[in-house]
Amino acid sequence: MNFNIRILLQEKTNMHKIDVSNLNRQFLIGFIFFLIFGLTVACSKSTDFPVISQSDLVNRLDLETAPLILDVRSSKEFASGHVPGALNIPYTELKGRLDTLKVDQKEEIVVYCERGGRASTAASILREEGFASIQHLEGHMKAWRSNKLPCDGC
């Protein structure tokens, strides 16, 4: 069954026909475009922050020049293994525990989680709170563990 609804509008002396079925298609196409664009922006969140390579962080740990390393996984995940010297504040608690960071807002902070999603959320919170030098750890903990890099509690 094909419905073809037409609405007639009179504007001064001109009559305009609007095909509602075409409007529905145009709306659907617009909605799909909006949805794809929105997902693209939401999924690209982690690219907003620079990345520190694993080898650079290992070198800085060896030289004792490492920045604050923030593990935003759960305390249970942290206890099962973490980057040496990392501070654990689960990302869900970060906003209420910023005072425990004990760093100036201009100092470097390396943020990581297991794969990157929670670290992106945490990095956004830090940025909103005025922290200026935030980096993600390349590959996060999953890659760190896979590469058999130094690990406390592993």
Secondary structure, DSSP 8 states (H G I E B T S, - for coil): -----EEEEEETTEEEEEEHHHHHHHHHHHHHHHHHHHHHHHHTGGGGS-EE-HHHHHHHHHTT---EEEE-S-HHHHHT-B-TT-EE--TTTGGGGGGGG-S-TTSEEEEE-SSSHHHHHHHHHHHHTT--EEEEETTHHHHHHHTT---BT-
